[in-house]
Amino acid sequence: MSGTDGHIPEITVIGAGLAGSEAALAAARAGVRVRLHEMRPGKMTPAHRTANFAELVCSTSLGGEGEMQSKGLLQAEMRSVGAAIVTAADDTRVPAGNALAVDREAFSARVTQAVRAHPLIEVVEGELDAVPEGIVVVATGPLTSDALAADLMRLTGSERLSFYDAAAPVIEADSIDLSVAWRAGRYDQSADYINCPFTKDEYLAFMAALEQARSHTPHDWEKLEFFEGCMPIEEIARRGVDTPRFGPMSPKGLDDPRTGRWPYAVAQLRQEDAGGRMWSLVGFQTGLKWGDQKALVQLIPGLQNAEIVRYGVMHRNTYLNAPEVLHPTLQLRADPDKFVAGVLAGTEGYLESSATGWLAGTNAARLARGQEPLVPPAESMLGGLVRYLASANPKGFQPMNVNWALVPELPAEINERTGKPRKLGKREKRPPLYRRGLGAFMAWAAQEAGLSVTPPPVSEPEPEEGAQSCTR
């Protein structure tokens, strides 16, 4: 859409990965001219192998489909607005059970062709060492070049840019057994933590399992150099069986209400989101295999039925401390002309990267046309994700996958016999959450964003979500 003088608004997108390609195509479809900068093939990253856009460097899966899956809802939201990455994935999919998996080469070739063929997109090859003036979407991913990362530090503050992804598992609140764990701070300070107490036998069993767990083997381009404030729990344990008990698992100042005494050891959880739906294990950064992580977490008293919404990771990454620097529109607080999308904005996963790219590109185009940027509804998975990025606890912030704890709970159903709220199982609550979220997203896209919306195919309920796969 051009102005009355025939001028076509223009934006810049940096990076032609999943987020950048989606942002460029979303903005171009909105009638805005896009200058897309990509440093490959002139300068390759250690992870990439081709010059194609949206190259998948790890898994070929965009996550599980269907009404039981949080990623299934995000896929459906993106399908409803014709987003490029999900469309290309549907066109190049390969059999993968209940997951949306693609032919790696065909997928990236399809996205590359769509970008290069669009008349409003100009691809500029070569590295940028600074964020240019004007309206810009920065989507340079987890391996952002050093020069551009330095300029982002200038824009946002050096302490707000992380170069290392050291995350602990995050647990869904409803799966924590509060008949075993309890809320309290050390020495009767504010009750901001959930505490899981170990007896000596439970602690020694946990440590024996940790010792046997398989350690993460990094890619050859990842050089893991740990520092004390980010030491993986498995590395701490190698220093001696009691070392965690005098570190992150110290029981000091925590009186177990059942005994009135300090436990032998404690695993603490800290609130991750404003609604208290997600809690992270304090000091449990880990690079263990995800199957081992789940087994170990469920050995922690009070977490025997834990639902893990994000697994721990240890690898090279570049991302912003999103709660400190981003609005839910994905604009920088310090400069609203600048948008950030993808892993750099604090997301995990191919699908999450592309969806934030779509929103950043859509909002950048709106801003270029003199319209206000928008935020999808809280009931939608994309709306829940970007609200989390903008409002999560900034202390120790780590990138996040989509999960059901990002969207509001369904209204409570009252048990007629007891008069108390009835707790719904996953198979009861997830399909209604899916339908509510998709309906809210499509209504928002059509009515507020003024987009053409096509309802995606009806999705049948699928088996419940399993362990996440690597979907960078």
Beta strands, then each sheet from edge to edge (+ up, - down):
strand 1: 10-14
strand 2: 33-38
strand 3: 61-64
strand 4: 93-94
strand 5: 99-102
strand 6: 121-125
strand 7: 136-138
strand 8: 161-167
strand 9: 170-172
strand 10: 182-183
strand 11: 193-198
strand 12: 265-271
strand 13: 278-281
strand 14: 308-310
strand 15: 313-320
strand 16: 338-340
strand 17: 413-414
strand 18: 421-422
sheet 1: 6+ 2+ 1+ 7+ 16+
sheet 2: 3+ 5- 4+
sheet 3: 8+ 15-
sheet 4: 10+ 11- 12+ 13- 9+ 14-
sheet 5: 17+ 18-
end
